[in-house]
């Protein structure tokens, strides 16, 4: 049975999709936008678009359809567990693994593996598709992920991410020579207006996105970077680096797939190396690192050999 909610707007000039995302815990902005596009969100009885600007006192009605439970099964898939306790699991995700099931892809994901590994001991805030999943990495990005075993841990970790209290450090190999030793990229990222599977720098409808970079090493026509995220938009590093003319090597979506730099690497040369956060139960600061994957190491070695 669908659920009907009615809310009164308490803000002026706020986008309806952003406002509802803040009001409805556990629902992503993408899901809210889908409900709006399906005319399941009404403002004063009328359908609106996702960028509709609210006024204080407007009545917002939202119909949340009953979730259709897909056939998601536990699967015995090896996990590289770096740390585990009663509240969290820290995992080094391999390149090529999708984090959670999606349409047409309901097996072989991290969630399938977690369901087998943890049983019922996963948070359910994000529903049956994403149990335990607090944040994500792209399929072809390797590295550190934190999983919540219960809802209290999930809420605290989600809050820390939104409040920018989580330290996230990546390493990447990008095309071309970056002359600056370090820099800050502050460019809003949003959905591509034509190709909806891609993100892009979008000053009009994008969300704030800030990436810091530091050059670790330069090669003949490539640069080895450390990158720190202040925000965590979808594809943020890949979009930012592509926009400034230095796409991540091996990134076939944003311009970094070049046979001259491939050297056998599959997917982008991007790795979530470090994650630091306050433990959701003890408040103790914890920091974890994930070793660079073998194909990334091989690419580095090849570039060093070639100059």
Secondary structure, 3 states (H helix, E strand, C coil): CCEEEEEECCCCCCEHHHHHHHHCCCCCHHHHHHHHHCCCEEECCEECCCCCECCCCCEEEEEECCCCCCCCCCCCCCCCEEEECCCEEEEEECCCCCCCCECCECCCCHHHHHHHHHCCCCCCCCCCCCCCECCCCCCCCEEEEEEECCHHHHHHHHHHHHCCCCEEEEEEEEECCCCCCEEEEECCEEECCCCCCCEEECCCCCECCEEEEEEEEECCCEEEEEEEECCCCCCHHHHHHHHCCCCECCCCCCCCCCHHHHCCCCCCCEEEEEEEEECCCCCCEEEEECCCCHHHHHHHHHHHHHC
